[in-house]
Amino acid sequence: MNISQLLSSSTASLASSSQSTTQASSALSPVLAGITKSSTALQAKLDAATTSLSTLGQFKSAVSLVQTAAQGLSGFQTSSTSDDVKAGITSFITKFNAMVASAQTAAAQTSGTDKISSTMSRALSADLSKISDLRNMGFTKASDGTLKLDATKFAAAYKASPSTVQTALSKLGKLVDKAAGKELASDGRIASSVSALTSKSTLLQTQRTALLKAVQQFSASQSSTTSNALSAYTSNA
């Protein structure tokens, strides 16, 4: 039984009693209203914390996928074809853009995940400007932070110098791998945020449990009071 049900049960019990207990119920209504308000506020905070944890978990997963794709950019061989390399870049871009979308979702929350998501997005995006050869192969970043690849420019660049393209991508992969690793580390900002939200959620759940116990005790007390009042009324009738 949840808090609302307990309160309803208590109120119904009081309402079904005699004239004297009805007056007692009126006197206790501020108490019931206060408990209901506290219960609603706690539940709203607990729901928000749970949502924030889920959102941050999705963002963490997106960053991890970007890191894996970035590591793949350093694994090309001299025998790798244009299609092989293009597939690797496409995979990285897809996962990076998914991370940007996840960051935007997190930023829409008011839980604090907006700060870490925007910081992570900027950290990865900033590294792209350090490698000029990326622009020459049609690798660009849009105003919303997402990445794009001009297939025609890439094909021309790879045909002209496969080693130049692979070297540029290897540098990019290492930079992004390092940035993502820093955020995903046990002492990184993502872990810190998850820990803080988990602690907050645990505290809210503890408070909610304590309030539920208080309501149960309150309901039991009022049932006892009503029973005694009716017994006294009957004996005096």
Salt bridges, closest charged atoms under 4 A:
ASP127 OD1 - LYS130 NZ 3.23
GLU183 OE2 - ARG189 NH2 2.18
